[in-house]
Amino acid sequence: MSYGDSNSYQLPDSHDQQVKSFMRWLLLGIALFIGLVVAVIWFADRLLIHVPLSAEARFVKPYESLFEKYNTLDAEEQRVERYLQNIVDDLSAKSGFDEPVRINVHYLDTPEINAFATLGGNIFVLRGLVEAMPNENALAMVLAHEIAHVKHRDPIVSVSRGLALQVAYSFFAGDPGTVFNTGSELGMLVFSRGQEGSADLAALDTLQRHYGHVAGATTFFTIMQEQYAAKDETEKLPTWLLSHPKLQHRIDTINARIDMKNWYKGQAVPKQVNL
């Protein structure tokens, strides 16, 4: 029995149509996935700011309790945390923060000069920052900056955008572990600069309302400049600060606002703690 020339065999039209149909649905699915990721990134700041901060606080409460369990503070560290909490309470009232949630301060015994706001109205302050700030005003400027992040709902916006990027990278690269970190870092690089600039100016306004002057407004930035001035461009700043606007740009922007408002630079208040 002869089956003819195998080289001349052609797939049935039905199979060809199935392949084309599959490719169309696949491309449509990818397009919808990309559209969803873009929508989450683009509209995060418009939609998620309407999620009640109290809902955020309830969501992170178990993790906050777990953190407190393992971050045990001695008597002196508790005194520092209370001092920071008192400043944040006063600054929150002056910042126009009117959510029915208290912004909670968590003190960390670590030498890095940093503070950061997280979900649910939590601010973490590192020992290195408290040590490095020469007066209360400089410390208050940083705390007011983090309060502004909470007030502007920046943490939930950044988290949602970062997660969207991570999922997208994981989908296309097929390496969830490595790509998770890459997506997170890229999310911060792309979206944090505008947030930081807005928080700087909001913090400056709060500092003026609280003290009646703006002493210490740029101290944090000048200290960071001095600390890393001897290093090359790629090592000048810690990783978390590379995602932020340039230090000199932030200093210039703050000083320009001070000059425009003709605010008094005043005399700084000494810190009430010594580490």
C-alpha positions in Angstrom: 0.0 0.0 0.0 1.3 3.4 -0.9 0.9 6.4 1.4 2.4 8.9 -1.1 5.3 11.4 -0.6 5.7 12.3 3.1 7.2 15.6 2.2 4.0 16.7 0.5 1.9 16.0 3.6 0.0 19.1 4.9 -1.8 19.6 8.2 -5.6 19.7 8.0 -7.1 23.1 7.8 -8.8 22.6 11.2 -5.5 22.1 12.9 -4.1 25.3 11.3 -7.1 27.2 12.5 -6.7 25.8 16.0 -3.1 27.0 16.2 -4.1 30.5 14.9 -7.0 30.6 17.4 -4.7 29.6 20.3 -2.1 32.3 19.3 -4.8 34.9 19.1 -6.1 34.0 22.6 -2.5 33.9 24.0 -1.7 37.3 22.6 -5.0 38.7 23.9 -4.2 37.2 27.3 -0.8 38.7 27.4 -2.1 42.1 26.3 -4.8 42.0 29.0 -2.2 41.0 31.6 0.1 43.9 30.6 -2.9 46.2 30.6 -3.8 45.2 34.1 -0.3 45.7 35.3 -0.1 49.2 33.7 -3.5 50.1 35.1 -2.5 49.1 38.7 0.8 51.1 38.3 -0.9 54.1 36.7 -4.0 54.3 38.9 -2.6 53.2 42.2 -2.3 56.7 43.6 -5.8 57.5 42.5 -7.6 54.4 43.8 -5.7 53.1 46.8 -5.6 56.4 48.6 -9.3 55.8 49.2 -8.6 52.6 51.2 -9.1 53.7 54.9 -5.8 53.9 56.8 -7.6 52.1 59.6 -8.0 49.1 57.3 -4.3 49.2 56.6 -3.6 49.4 60.4 -5.8 46.3 61.0 -4.1 44.4 58.3 -0.6 45.0 59.6 -1.5 44.7 63.3 -0.5 41.0 63.6 2.9 41.8 62.0 3.4 44.8 64.2 2.7 42.7 67.3 5.1 40.1 66.1 7.8 42.8 65.5 7.3 44.2 69.0 7.7 40.7 70.5 11.2 40.3 69.0 12.3 44.0 69.1 12.7 44.1 72.8 14.0 47.5 74.1 15.8 48.3 77.3 14.8 51.2 79.6 16.9 53.8 77.8 15.7 52.7 74.3 12.1 52.8 75.5 12.8 56.4 76.7 14.1 57.3 73.2 11.1 55.7 71.6 8.7 57.7 73.8 10.6 60.9 73.0 10.2 60.2 69.3 6.6 59.3 69.7 5.9 62.6 71.5 7.5 64.5 68.6 5.5 62.6 66.0 2.3 63.1 67.9 2.9 66.9 68.0 4.0 67.0 64.4 1.0 65.0 63.2 -1.4 67.5 64.7 0.5 70.3 63.0 0.6 68.5 59.7 -3.1 68.3 59.2 -3.1 64.6 59.6 -6.8 63.9 60.6 -7.1 60.1 60.3 -8.6 58.2 63.2 -5.4 56.2 63.5 -2.3 57.2 65.5 1.0 57.2 63.7 3.2 54.8 65.8 6.9 55.1 66.1 9.2 52.0 66.4 12.7 52.5 67.5 15.4 50.2 66.0 18.8 49.8 67.6 20.8 49.8 64.3 23.5 52.2 63.2 22.2 53.2 59.7 21.1 56.8 59.4 17.5 56.3 58.2 13.8 56.3 59.0 11.0 55.0 57.0 7.2 54.8 56.9 5.3 51.6 56.3 1.7 50.4 55.9 -0.8 51.2 58.6 0.7 54.4 59.9 3.9 53.0 61.3 7.3 54.8 61.3 10.5 53.1 62.0 13.4 55.2 63.3 16.9 53.9 63.4 19.4 54.7 66.2 21.9 56.0 63.6 19.5 58.7 62.6 18.9 59.9 66.2 22.6 59.9 66.9 23.5 61.8 63.7 20.9 64.6 64.0 22.6 67.4 66.0 19.3 68.9 67.3 15.6 68.2 67.7 14.7 70.3 64.7 16.8 68.3 62.3 15.3 65.1 63.7 11.8 66.6 63.5 12.2 67.4 59.8 12.9 63.7 59.1 10.0 62.6 61.2 7.7 65.2 59.6 8.8 63.8 56.2 7.7 60.3 57.2 4.4 61.6 58.5 3.9 63.2 55.1 4.4 59.8 53.5 1.7 58.3 55.7 -0.6 61.3 55.1 -0.2 61.0 51.4 -0.7 57.2 51.5 2.6 56.7 49.8 3.4 53.3 51.4 0.3 51.5 50.0 0.8 53.1 46.6 4.4 52.0 46.4 3.7 48.5 47.7 0.9 48.0 45.0 3.1 49.3 42.2 6.1 47.3 43.4 4.0 44.1 43.5 2.6 44.8 40.1 6.1 45.1 38.7 7.2 42.0 40.5 4.4 39.9 39.1 5.1 41.2 35.6 8.8 40.5 35.8 8.1 37.0 37.3 5.7 36.2 34.4 8.0 37.2 31.6 11.4 36.2 33.1 10.3 33.0 34.8 12.5 33.5 37.8 10.3 34.7 40.7 13.1 34.7 43.3 15.6 37.0 41.6 12.9 39.0 39.8 11.0 39.7 43.0 13.9 41.9 44.2 14.5 43.5 40.8 10.8 44.5 40.5 10.7 45.9 43.9 13.9 48.0 43.4 12.6 49.3 40.0 9.3 50.2 41.5 11.0 52.4 44.1 13.3 53.9 41.5 10.5 54.8 39.1 7.9 56.0 41.6 9.5 57.4 44.7 11.1 60.6 43.5 7.9 62.6 43.2 6.7 61.2 46.5 9.9 62.2 48.2 9.8 65.8 46.8 6.2 66.2 48.0 7.0 64.8 51.4 10.0 67.2 51.7 7.9 70.3 51.2 5.1 69.0 53.4 7.6 68.3 56.2 9.0 71.8 55.8 5.5 73.4 56.2 5.0 71.2 59.3 8.3 72.2 60.8 7.4 75.9 60.3 4.0 75.5 62.0 5.4 73.5 64.9 8.5 75.6 65.8 7.6 78.9 64.2 10.9 78.7 62.2 12.7 76.2 59.9 15.9 75.6 61.6 17.3 72.1 60.8 15.3 71.8 57.6 18.2 70.7 55.4 20.5 69.2 58.1 19.8 65.6 57.3 20.7 66.1 53.6 23.9 68.0 54.3 25.0 65.3 56.8 24.4 62.6 54.2 26.4 64.6 51.6 29.3 65.0 54.0 29.3 61.4 55.0 29.5 60.1 51.5 31.4 62.9 49.8 34.7 60.9 49.7 33.1 58.0 47.9 32.7 57.6 44.1 29.3 58.2 42.4 28.1 54.6 42.6 29.0 54.3 46.3 28.1 57.8 47.4 24.8 56.8 48.9 23.2 53.7 50.5 20.9 51.7 48.3 17.7 53.1 49.7 18.8 56.7 49.1 19.7 56.1 45.4 16.0 55.9 44.6 15.4 59.4 46.0 16.0 62.7 44.3 19.6 64.1 44.4 20.5 65.5 47.8 21.6 68.9 46.4 18.4 69.2 44.4 16.4 68.6 47.6 18.4 71.1 49.5 18.0 73.7 46.8 14.2 73.1 46.6 13.8 73.4 50.3 15.9 76.6 50.5 14.0 78.1 47.5 10.7 77.5 49.4 12.1 79.1 52.6 13.2 82.1 50.6 9.9 82.4 48.8 8.0 82.3 52.1 10.6 84.5 53.8 10.6 82.1 56.7 12.8 82.7 59.7 15.6 80.0 60.1 15.6 80.4 63.8 17.5 78.6 66.6 17.5 74.9 66.8 16.2 73.1 69.9 18.5 70.6 71.6 17.6 67.0 71.6 16.1 65.6 74.8 18.0 62.3 74.5 21.7 61.6 74.2 22.9 58.3 72.8 
